[in-house]
Amino acid sequence: MSKVPDKALLQQVNQRVQRTAGYGSRVSVSVARGDATLAGSLEYEAQRRPILRSANAAAGVRRVIDQMRVEPKKKRT
């Protein structure tokens, strides 16, 4: 197994997550010893699984820790 440096892994996972998350979500990524932690807010629960899959697909990720929460946008009245 090749060891990918955390800094390179962070960049790779961050790019994948931002591409997948799309508009309306604010997800931050941190990486320590190959473990990627995703935190922040999603607009819809349906965004969670694709984001987790894209982070897991990055070469070198040992595991993904999900700390994201769903915060629907408030409608203006």
N, CA, C and O of each residue as an XYZ file, in Angstrom:
308
protein
N       0.845     -1.174      0.000
C       0.000      0.000      0.000
C       0.895      1.243      0.000
O       1.805      1.360      0.821
N       0.627      2.173     -0.931
C       1.426      3.384     -0.979
C       0.858      4.407     -0.007
O      -0.356      4.579      0.100
N       1.748      5.074      0.689
C       1.343      6.071      1.682
C       1.288      7.428      1.008
O       2.304      7.937      0.536
N       0.103      8.009      0.963
C      -0.077      9.343      0.387
C       0.050     10.347      1.534
O      -0.619     10.199      2.557
N       0.895     11.359      1.377
C       1.029     12.373      2.436
C      -0.320     13.052      2.711
O      -1.114     13.273      1.796
N      -0.561     13.374      3.977
C      -1.833     13.985      4.362
C      -2.130     15.263      3.587
O      -3.279     15.517      3.225
N      -1.099     16.069      3.331
C      -1.301     17.332      2.620
C      -1.842     17.079      1.202
O      -2.768     17.753      0.754
N      -1.256     16.109      0.513
C      -1.713     15.769     -0.832
C      -3.107     15.156     -0.782
O      -3.947     15.430     -1.640
N      -3.342     14.338      0.212
C      -4.636     13.699      0.376
C      -5.717     14.739      0.663
O      -6.826     14.649      0.136
N      -5.393     15.720      1.494
C      -6.330     16.795      1.802
C      -6.748     17.524      0.529
O      -7.932     17.786      0.319
N      -5.788     17.847     -0.307
C      -6.082     18.561     -1.552
C      -6.976     17.705     -2.458
O      -7.943     18.206     -3.032
N      -6.655     16.437     -2.580
C      -7.413     15.532     -3.445
C      -8.849     15.363     -2.938
O      -9.796     15.463     -3.718
N      -9.011     15.108     -1.643
C     -10.349     14.907     -1.072
C     -11.157     16.195     -1.162
O     -12.343     16.165     -1.490
N     -10.521     17.322     -0.871
C     -11.211     18.605     -0.916
C     -11.757     18.884     -2.315
O     -12.901     19.318     -2.454
N     -10.960     18.641     -3.342
C     -11.413     18.850     -4.717
C     -12.606     17.953     -5.036
O     -13.590     18.408     -5.620
N     -12.520     16.705     -4.661
C     -13.609     15.761     -4.931
C     -14.888     16.177     -4.213
O     -15.969     16.166     -4.802
N     -14.763     16.543     -2.942
C     -15.932     16.906     -2.147
C     -16.588     18.176     -2.692
O     -17.810     18.236     -2.821
N     -15.790     19.180     -3.009
C     -16.358     20.426     -3.512
C     -17.075     20.210     -4.844
O     -18.119     20.813     -5.096
N     -16.516     19.355     -5.690
C     -17.153     19.034     -6.970
C     -18.486     18.318     -6.760
O     -19.451     18.567     -7.482
N     -18.532     17.437     -5.776
C     -19.726     16.630     -5.521
C     -20.775     17.392     -4.725
O     -21.972     17.252     -4.977
N     -20.329     18.200     -3.764
C     -21.258     18.871     -2.852
C     -22.166     19.859     -3.568
O     -23.366     19.917     -3.302
N     -21.594     20.626     -4.468
C     -22.396     21.587     -5.213
C     -22.850     22.769     -4.378
O     -22.390     22.981     -3.256
N     -23.747     23.517     -4.947
C     -24.245     24.752     -4.338
C     -25.105     24.447     -3.110
O     -25.841     23.460     -3.093
N     -25.012     25.281     -2.102
C     -25.883     25.154     -0.936
C     -25.303     24.348      0.204
O     -25.952     24.186      1.237
N     -24.092     23.838      0.038
C     -23.487     23.094      1.142
C     -22.148     23.727      1.478
O     -21.466     24.286      0.619
N     -21.796     23.626      2.735
C     -20.512     24.143      3.212
C     -19.824     22.998      3.954
O     -20.096     22.748      5.129
N     -18.937     22.317      3.252
C     -18.266     21.150      3.822
C     -16.764     21.437      3.889
O     -16.154     21.838      2.899
N     -16.188     21.228      5.055
C     -14.742     21.378      5.200
C     -14.131     19.991      5.393
O     -14.768     19.077      5.917
N     -12.898     19.862      4.961
C     -12.193     18.584      5.013
C     -10.926     18.747      5.834
O     -10.200     19.729      5.685
N     -10.667     17.781      6.697
C      -9.367     17.712      7.370
C      -8.879     16.272      7.258
O      -9.679     15.338      7.201
N      -7.558     16.102      7.227
C      -6.977     14.767      7.072
C      -5.879     14.585      8.110
O      -5.032     15.459      8.294
N      -5.901     13.442      8.784
C      -4.856     13.076      9.742
C      -4.579     11.585      9.602
O      -5.469     10.755      9.789
N      -3.337     11.259      9.272
C      -2.912      9.857      9.127
C      -3.823      9.051      8.206
O      -4.117      7.886      8.472
N      -4.259      9.679      7.132
C      -5.078      8.976      6.145
C      -6.560      8.972      6.441
O      -7.350      8.508      5.619
N      -6.958      9.481      7.604
C      -8.384      9.567      7.947
C      -8.908     10.936      7.533
O      -8.392     11.960      7.982
N      -9.920     10.960      6.686
C     -10.512     12.218      6.225
C     -11.772     12.503      7.031
O     -12.681     11.675      7.094
N     -11.819     13.683      7.648
C     -12.993     14.100      8.409
C     -13.721     15.172      7.618
O     -13.135     16.177      7.217
N     -15.018     14.938      7.401
C     -15.858     15.892      6.681
C     -16.793     16.537      7.689
O     -17.530     15.844      8.391
N     -16.765     17.848      7.761
C     -17.605     18.585      8.703
C     -18.269     19.731      7.961
O     -17.838     20.120      6.876
N     -19.323     20.263      8.559
C     -20.004     21.388      7.951
C     -21.468     21.087      7.740
O     -22.042     20.208      8.385
N     -22.064     21.832      6.826
C     -23.512     21.701      6.657
C     -23.895     21.377      5.217
O     -23.261     21.806      4.253
N     -24.955     20.604      5.130
C     -25.556     20.232      3.849
C     -26.947     20.839      3.803
O     -27.587     21.039      4.835
N     -27.399     21.124      2.608
C     -28.755     21.639      2.477
C     -29.775     20.498      2.496
O     -30.897     20.665      2.974
N     -29.370     19.335      1.969
C     -30.274     18.179      1.875
C     -29.561     16.914      2.331
O     -28.364     16.761      2.092
N     -30.274     16.011      2.981
C     -29.725     14.718      3.392
C     -29.232     13.923      2.178
O     -28.262     13.172      2.274
N     -29.900     14.092      1.050
C     -29.536     13.347     -0.165
C     -28.127     13.673     -0.660
O     -27.585     12.934     -1.482
N     -27.530     14.748     -0.185
C     -26.168     15.107     -0.588
C     -25.124     14.268      0.145
O     -24.002     14.121     -0.339
N     -25.475     13.725      1.286
C     -24.502     13.047      2.156
C     -23.817     11.857      1.476
O     -22.588     11.810      1.411
N     -24.584     10.912      0.980
C     -23.997      9.677      0.442
C     -23.039      9.932     -0.727
O     -21.941      9.376     -0.729
N     -23.414     10.761     -1.737
C     -22.461     11.017     -2.821
C     -21.171     11.695     -2.352
O     -20.095     11.408     -2.876
N     -21.275     12.589     -1.368
C     -20.086     13.254     -0.843
C     -19.183     12.243     -0.138
O     -17.969     12.250     -0.338
N     -19.766     11.381      0.679
C     -18.973     10.367      1.380
C     -18.313      9.408      0.388
O     -17.155      9.028      0.563
N     -19.049      9.023     -0.645
C     -18.487      8.129     -1.671
C     -17.310      8.777     -2.389
O     -16.286      8.134     -2.623
N     -17.460     10.056     -2.739
C     -16.378     10.727     -3.473
C     -15.136     10.867     -2.602
O     -14.019     10.723     -3.097
N     -15.313     11.145     -1.309
C     -14.164     11.249     -0.407
C     -13.488      9.889     -0.240
O     -12.260      9.802     -0.225
N     -14.283      8.836     -0.115
C     -13.747      7.483      0.045
C     -12.989      7.012     -1.186
O     -12.097      6.170     -1.079
N     -13.332      7.545     -2.352
C     -12.710      7.112     -3.603
C     -11.317      7.696     -3.805
O     -10.593      7.253     -4.696
N     -10.932      8.665     -3.010
C      -9.603      9.263     -3.147
C      -8.539      8.246     -2.740
O      -8.635      7.614     -1.689
N      -7.536      8.102     -3.580
C      -6.468      7.133     -3.316
C      -5.713      7.514     -2.049
O      -5.225      8.638     -1.929
N      -5.617      6.592     -1.111
C      -4.876      6.821      0.119
C      -5.750      7.055      1.343
O      -5.244      7.065      2.466
N      -7.053      7.242      1.148
C      -7.949      7.460      2.291
C      -8.157      6.132      3.014
O      -8.585      5.149      2.410
N      -7.852      6.112      4.315
C      -8.085      4.906      5.118
C      -9.549      4.799      5.502
O     -10.161      3.738      5.382
N     -10.113      5.932      5.972
C     -11.526      5.959      6.333
C     -12.016      7.397      6.278
O     -11.232      8.345      6.296
N     -13.342      7.533      6.208
C     -13.974      8.849      6.178
C     -14.840      8.985      7.419
O     -15.664      8.119      7.712
N     -14.646     10.072      8.143
C     -15.419     10.352      9.355
C     -16.430     11.435      9.006
O     -16.064     12.536      8.595
N     -17.691     11.111      9.173
C     -18.786     12.003      8.786
C     -19.249     12.834      9.982
O     -19.846     12.308     10.922
N     -18.971     14.122      9.936
C     -19.450     15.049     10.961
C     -20.342     16.126     10.334
O     -20.543     17.195     10.912
N     -20.864     15.830      9.160
C     -21.724     16.793      8.469
C     -23.121     16.768      9.069
O     -23.577     15.747      9.584
N     -23.792     17.915      8.992
C     -25.165     17.994      9.481
C     -26.021     18.676      8.413
O     -25.528     19.463      7.606
N     -27.296     18.358      8.431
C     -28.217     18.939      7.461
C     -28.842     20.192      8.070
O     -29.404     20.157      9.165
N     -28.733     21.290      7.342
C     -29.324     22.563      7.762
C     -30.058     23.149      6.559
O     -29.476     23.907      5.783
N     -31.327     22.800      6.405
C     -32.084     23.324      5.260
C     -32.090     24.852      5.274
O     -32.124     25.483      6.331
N     -32.056     25.422      4.083
C     -32.141     26.884      4.004
C     -33.489     27.350      4.480
O     -34.519     26.730      4.214
N     -33.460     28.454      5.189
C     -34.722     29.032      5.648
C     -35.342     29.810      4.496
O     -34.668     30.574      3.805
N     -36.623     29.603      4.309
C     -37.320     30.311      3.237
C     -37.602     31.742      3.678
O     -37.980     32.002      4.820
N     -37.411     32.646      2.750
C     -37.720     34.044      3.043
C     -39.214     34.259      2.999
O     -39.905     33.745      2.120
N     -39.698     35.013      3.943
C     -41.150     35.288      3.967
C     -41.419     36.756      3.826
O     -42.577     37.174      3.824
